[in-house]
């Protein structure tokens, strides 16, 4: 698994783990029928603490940018809406069948970059490790630093 985010001088390093569930999925087959660049996959998840308490929502948009040799690569944009603000993440992911409603990412553990946020997460940086769990659930571990103010 990931090492904690390296905090710059004057930054506060933190770790947060949440569980995503109750998926709402959207699929958009754009252009050429079947998996092709431009197709879009959206996902909205309820977020809960590791103790099961509601803490927010994950909003995810993935856009297929390349389809080759049966594997699609998509750019992933994530916004985690939490009580003290939003965390923004970006990365890439791969799918064997991007447009299948039952498809999950090929890599069952993904790492994407935390590129900022709002509220308590302004200027946050670090990583999100997303572990695919059964029944369209997932575990999100955020390791991030927020500059001291």
ChimeraX attribute file (.defattr): number of C-alpha atoms within 10 A of each C-alpha:
attribute: neighborCount
match mode: 1-to-1
recipient: residues
	/A:1	7
	/A:2	11
	/A:3	7
	/A:4	15
	/A:5	16
	/A:6	14
	/A:7	16
	/A:8	12
	/A:9	8
	/A:10	11
	/A:11	15
	/A:12	15
	/A:13	19
	/A:14	14
	/A:15	14
	/A:16	12
	/A:17	16
	/A:18	22
	/A:19	25
	/A:20	24
	/A:21	20
	/A:22	13
	/A:23	16
	/A:24	12
	/A:25	13
	/A:26	13
	/A:27	15
	/A:28	13
	/A:29	17
	/A:30	14
	/A:31	11
	/A:32	10
	/A:33	8
	/A:34	13
	/A:35	25
	/A:36	21
	/A:37	18
	/A:38	17
	/A:39	22
	/A:40	21
	/A:41	21
	/A:42	18
	/A:43	16
	/A:44	20
	/A:45	21
	/A:46	20
	/A:47	26
	/A:48	19
	/A:49	15
	/A:50	12
	/A:51	8
	/A:52	10
	/A:53	11
	/A:54	16
	/A:55	16
	/A:56	19
	/A:57	20
	/A:58	22
	/A:59	16
	/A:60	18
	/A:61	17
	/A:62	23
	/A:63	22
	/A:64	25
	/A:65	15
	/A:66	16
	/A:67	18
	/A:68	10
	/A:69	6
	/A:70	9
	/A:71	15
	/A:72	23
	/A:73	21
	/A:74	25
	/A:75	16
	/A:76	19
	/A:77	18
	/A:78	24
	/A:79	19
	/A:80	21
	/A:81	19
	/A:82	19
	/A:83	12
	/A:84	12
	/A:85	14
	/A:86	22
	/A:87	26
	/A:88	23
	/A:89	23
	/A:90	21
	/A:91	18
	/A:92	17
	/A:93	20
	/A:94	20
	/A:95	20
	/A:96	18
	/A:97	18
	/A:98	28
	/A:99	20
	/A:100	13
	/A:101	11
	/A:102	10
	/A:103	12
	/A:104	17
	/A:105	18
	/A:106	16
	/A:107	13
	/A:108	11
	/A:109	15
	/A:110	17
	/A:111	21
	/A:112	19
	/A:113	20
	/A:114	24
	/A:115	19
	/A:116	19
	/A:117	20
	/A:118	15
	/A:119	12
	/A:120	14
	/A:121	21
	/A:122	16
	/A:123	17
	/A:124	23
	/A:125	25
	/A:126	22
	/A:127	24
	/A:128	27
	/A:129	19
	/A:130	21
	/A:131	18
	/A:132	19
	/A:133	15
	/A:134	7
	/A:135	10
	/A:136	15
	/A:137	17
	/A:138	21
	/A:139	21
	/A:140	21
	/A:141	19
	/A:142	26
	/A:143	23
	/A:144	27
	/A:145	24
	/A:146	21
	/A:147	16
	/A:148	10
	/A:149	6
